[in-house]
Amino acid sequence: MGVDGAGSATMDEWAMLTNTQPIGGSSDSVQPEVSSVVTAHNEEAVISDCIWSISALDGGAPYEIIVVDHGSTDHAASLVMEMAAYRPQIISARHQKNRGRSVARCTGIDAVRAELVGMVDPDIVLPKDWLQRCREAISENGADAVGGIAVPEGDVTYTCNRFALTLKVASMTVSVGGGNGLYRRRVFNLVGVDPSLVEGEDVALNQAMAAAGLRRQTIRDLIVEHRESGDFRSSLDWLCQSGKGATRQLARYRQIRMLDIALAGLMATIAASLMAPRRGVDGRTAWAVPCVYLIAVSSAHMIRKFKFRDSEGRFVLATAAYSVFVDGSFAGRIAGIPGLLRKRIDTGDAE
């Protein structure tokens, strides 16, 4: 899907912009009203459009964009430096080694000067009214953090791109995701991003904000474009890692989600299949039950995320492919249990 007013920016376009009045008239000597933090690791395919969309936001506020590259081995860092040469509002920082997105976000947040802090993932393209809508929600509703809904969500991005499905807009799993959020600066004075987490820092930040009594709001009709372009393998790896994080989150926050229930159902069908031969049931028939269950869970998730009409054939193929990702997520959840138990034994703590 396209986002109105956003597009690819060439170096010539950046040069042309320097001959016009910068949006908000910001410069190194002007105190910004909004500081946006973008973290990037090997994002050369999308980073330009992300920064372009932030620079093109309506609202007329002096701004700065702090881009923290954490250990990229592609040309992402050099692209950002080229943009910074044309735009003084862009500040480039770099970690020579990839210490993770959370650490990079902390580096960017530590450098902000404004009272409003945006966190934007490098594969996000913001609509032109994003800043105006978010600022209105903060000022009028008294929210401490607001954000829109990114589509497609990360767990279905590969499936959406590969099979050209029509998206539905579904609510996010967190109130304000780090991929597109606008925060009062005091949020990070009170809680902050946990630099020890390699995933799930958005969930942890939302939980910390809730515990501190800070208000969060999702603007449900504010849609932002997610342009992740990972291949099958990288998407599967990401879902496995996210599954491990989900196990940690369940243990820490004691909040059961639908996929936790779905995993419990899968484990029950596997247990029943293991017991089936003792009851005279053919093993191949018994093991068909977990497979059918997995397809059913995948289908339910796909129906929630995509429109079925006019794409029945692609939808069926996409569901079969997506079942592999669901299986990967479940495998990650199970694989995360031993590490969690070891940590609890070593520290004597129950997360």
N, C-alpha and C positions, 0 to 999 in steps of 0.2 A: 504494500500500500504506500502511497505517497503522502507526504506532509506538505501542506500548503505553504509556499514561500521558502522552502528549503531545497537545496540542490547541491551539486558538486561545485566546489570552488577551485578554479585554476589559479596559478600564481599571477597571471595577468589580471584576474579579477581582484586579487588581493592588492596588487599594485595600484589598480584604479581606485580602490577604496581609500588609499592614502591621500588621494587628491580631493576627497570630499570630507565634510565634517564628520568625524567619528561619532558613532552612536553614543549619545550621552556626553560627548565632549571630554571623555576621560583621557588622562595622560598620567605619566609618572608623578607629576606634582599635584594631581587632583585626588582627593580622598574618594575611593570608590564607595558606592552604596551597595553594590552586589559583588561578591567574590565567588567565582565558580571554580571548583576543583575537579579536574579531569585526570584520571590515572590511566596509563596505557602500558600494555605489554604486547608487543608485536601486533600493533593495530594499524599498520600503514594503509590498509585498504579502506578504513572508515574514519580515521582520526580527523582528516581534513574537513569532512562534512559535519562532524560533530562540532568542531570549533567554529566553523562557518555559521552553523545554526545558532550557537550561543551569541556570536557577534551580531547576528541579524535580528535579535529579539526586539520586539516593540517595548516601549516603556521609557526611553530617554534617560535611563539612570547611568551615571558614571560607573564603570565596571572594570574588573580585572579577571583574567582567566589564568589560573595556575595549573599548568600541565606537568604532572609528575610521571616521568617515564621510569618504569622499574625493570631494568635489565633487558630491554628489547634488543633483539638480534637482527631485526629488519630495519627499514628506513623510517620508522615512525618518529624517532627522536629528531632526525635531520629535517623531516617535514615540518615539525613543530618549530624548529629553530628558523626555518625559512619564513614561516608565518610571523614569528615574533619580530623578524627584521622589518616587516611591513607594518606591524601593529604593536605599539608599545604597551597596549593593555594585556598582551600575552606574555606570561612569565613562564620560562621553561626551567624545570629542575630534573635531575636524573639520579637514580640509584644505579650504580654500575652493575650490581647483582640484583636478581629478582628476589626481593624479600617479601613479596606478597602484596596483594591489593590493599589490605588493611594498613600495612605500614606506609604504603605510598599515600593513602588517604590521610593518614595522620600527618605526614610531611606537608601535604598541601594545606590542611586545615591549620597547622601551626603558622603558616605564612600568610593567612588571609588578613586583610585590613578592614573589611566591611562588616557591618552589623547583620547583613543577610548573606548566608553562605549557601551556594548551590553545590550539590554533588551530582555530577553527570558522568555516566559511563561513556567510554569512547565510541561504542557502537550504537549510541542513541542520537537521533536527530530530533531536535525540539521544534514544535510549531511556533510561529512568530508570536502568538499571544501567551506563550507559556509563562513568562515572567510576570506579565500583567495579572494573569489569573491567579498565580501563586501569591503574589504580593497582596492582592485583594483578599484572598482567603486568610492570610496572616493578620492583616490589619482589621478586617471586618469581623472575622470569626474568632479572633484571639488565639489562633493556632500557633504552636511553636515550630511545627514542621508540616509541610504540605507537598504533594506531588501528584502527577498524573498517572495514567496506566500505560505501560509499555506493551506494545503488541508487535509481533507475537512474543509471548513469554519465553524465557530461555529454554524451558524443557521441551517446547514444541517447535522451536525455530527451525531446526534442520528439517523436520517433517513438513512444515509449512512451505519452506523454500523448495524442497525437493519435489513435492507433489502438487505445488501451486494450488493449495486449498484456500477457500474463502474463510476468513477469520470471523469469529465472534469476539466481542469484547467481554472478557470475564474479569471479575474482581481479583486483585492481587492477594498473595498469601501474607503480605505485610502491609501495614497502613501506608508507610512511606518507604519506598525502595531507594537504595543508594544510587540506582541508575538514573533517577531523575527526581531529586528532592531539593526543596528550598527550606532552609532552617534559620531560625534566629541564632545568632552567634552564641548566645548564652547556653544553648543546648550542649555545645561542646565544652563549655566551661563546667557544666554540671555532670555530664555523663561521658560523652566522647566515644570514639570508635576503638574497639578492642584490637590492639595490634598483634595479639597472639593468635588470632583466628585466621586460618587460611581459606575459610568459606563461612557463610552464615553470619557475617558481621552485620548485615542489614537486620536480620532477625534479632541479634543481640542488642543492637542499638535501639530498635523499637521496644524491646522488653525493658531496657534500662530507662528509656524515656517514660514508659508507662509507670515504672516503679517510682520515678522521680516526680510524677504528677504532671508531666509535660503533655500538651495536647497535640495529637497527630490527626491529619485529615487527608483522605484521598479524594481528589477532584475527579469524580467518576466519568465525566464527559470530556476530560482533558486527555487526549490521546497523543502519545509520543511514539515515534517509529523506532523499532529495534532492528538494527541492520547486521546482526551477527551473521558471519559467513563460515562458521566452522564446518568441517567435514564430518562424516559419520563417526569416525574413530574418536575425534576430539569431543564431539557431542556426547558420545557414550561415556568417555572418561570423565567428563564434567558431571554427568548424572550420577555416576558411581561415587564420585567425591562428594556430591551434594547429599547422596544417601547416607554417607558416613556422618555428615554434618547433621542430618535430620535425626539420627540416633542420639547424637550428643544433645541436640535441642530438646528431644523428648525427655531425656534423663534430667536435664537441667531445669526445664520450665514446666514439666508435667502437663503439657497441653497435647491432647490427642487430636490428630487431624485425620481426614478421610483416608489418606494413603497409609497411615498407621493401621487403621482398621482393615484396609485392603491387604496389607502385608500379613496381618494376623489371619485373615481368611485364607491366603495362599499357604501359609504354614500349616493350617488345619487340613487343607486338601492334600498337601504333601504327606502329612502324618497318616491320613486315611489311606493314601496310596501305598505307603510302606506296610500298613497293617492288612491291606486287602488280600495278599496271597494266603495269609493264615486263615482267612475266611472263605477260601476257595474261589476268589475272584481272579480272573486272568490279569496278569501284571500289566500287559499293554493296555487293556481297558482301564485299569485303575489309574495309570499314569496319564491317560487322556484327560482325566478330570482336572488336574492342575493346569494343563495346557489350555483347556477351554476356559477355566477361571481367569487365567492371565489375559486371554483375548477379550473376555467380557470386561475386565477392569480397564484395559486399554481402550476398548470401544466406548465405554462410558466417559472416559476422560476426553477422547477425541470429539464425541458429540457435544461435550461442554465447551470445547475450544473452537470447533469449526462447524461450518454449515454443510449439511449433507446433500441438500438438493442440488441438482445439476452437476454433481461431481461424484456420483456413486462409485464408479470404477476406481477413480483415484483414491477415494476415501477408504475403500476396502484395502487397497494396496498399502496406503499410508498407515492404516491401523495395524496391519501385519508388521510393518517396519517399526512402528512405535512400540509394539509389544516388547521388542528387544530393549528399547530404552527403559521401559517400565521394569523389565527384568533386571537391567543394570542398576537401576535405582534401588530395587529391593535387595540386590546382592550387596550394594554399598552399605545399606542399612544393617544387614547382617554382619558384614565385614567390620563395621564400626564397633560392634559389641565387645570383642576381646580387648581392643585398645582402651575402651572406656572402663572396662573392669580393671585392667592393669593400672590405669591412672587412679582409680578409686582406692585400690589396694596400696599403691605407692604413697599416696597423699593422705589416706585416711579420711578423705572427703567424699561426700555424695553430691555430685554436681546438681 
